[in-house]
Amino acid sequence: MRASKDGNHIRVYDAYMIRESIKEICGRYYDNDEKAWVVPNTPENVALLGLLGVELDAELLPTAEAAAQPDEEPIVPMPIKAKPYQHQIRAFNFALRLFGIGDTA
């Protein structure tokens, strides 16, 4: 099984063993001419294909700089006693920005 980037899509070849998992991806279709599954090129789909054991081309692999996100600080102090995880801080800041509270960056 191998995958290559094709513009805004990923072409997955020789994926008979994981076809049922690929069928669960939104926006996927099968290209009969090339005998390949075509899925949207998103970080989630790249990660899923990697977990399924697909050999990804070098242009699909995330770079170390893109994978490492800097720690985000809350825009305003969070009303909790525990130390929040990064995904909680990002969600908190997203909600504040959505309602126009705090900065708009």
N, C-alpha and C positions, 0 to 999 in steps of 0.2 A: 504494500500500500504506500502510495506516495502522493503528495499534494504540491501543486504549484500555483503561484499567483497569476491571475489573468485579469488585470485591471481591477475592478471592484469586486471580483469574484475569486473563489478558490476552486480549482479543479482537482478532484480526488480520483485517482486512478487505482484500479485493482482493489476496489473496496467491497467486494462481495461479502466478506465476513462481517462487516460492520454496516451493511446496508440498512438494517432496521433502525440503528441509531441515527444514521444520516437522515432517514425519513422523518425523524422528529424535529429536525432543524427547519425553522420557518424560512421560506423563500428558496428552498432547495429545489432543484430539478435534475433530471437525468438527461444528459446529452448522448443520444443514440449514435451520432456520427463518430464521436471520439471515445465512446464507451467510458464516460466519466461522469461522476456526480459534480454538480456545480452548486456551491453554497456561497452566500454573501461573505465578503471579506470583513469580518469584525474580530476584535481581540477575543471575544467570547468563543467564536467558532474556531479560531486558531488554537485556543487553549483546549477546547473540546476534542479537536482532531488529534492534538498531541497526546491527550489522555487516552484516546482510543488506539494509540499505537501507530498513527500515520507518520511516515517520514516526511517532515516539512522541509521545503526548500529554504535556502539561506535568507531569501528576501521576506519570508514569512516569520522567521524567528525574531522575537522581540530583542531589541538591544538592551544592554545593561542599564543605560541611562534612562530609557523609557520605562523599564520595569521598576526602577527605584524611584518612588515618589517621595518628596520631602514631607516630613511631618507637618501637619496642618494644626494651627491653633484655633480655638473657638473665637468667634467674633466678639461675643460677650460671654462672661462667665456662665458656665452651664450650671443649672440648679440641681446638681447631684453631689453626693459625698464621695463616691468612688471615682477612680481615675478612668476616664472613658477610653475606649479603643479608637483607633484612627477612623474606622468606618462610621463610628457613632459621631465623631466630631465633624466629619464631612457631611453627614446627613443633617446634623444640627445646623451647620452653616448654610447648607442648601435651603433648608426651611426658612431660616432667617432672611436670606436673600430673596426667596420667593415672596415673602410677605413685606419686603422693603425695610427690614430692620437691620441695622448695622451697616457695614460697607456694601458697595455694589460691585466690587471687583470680581 
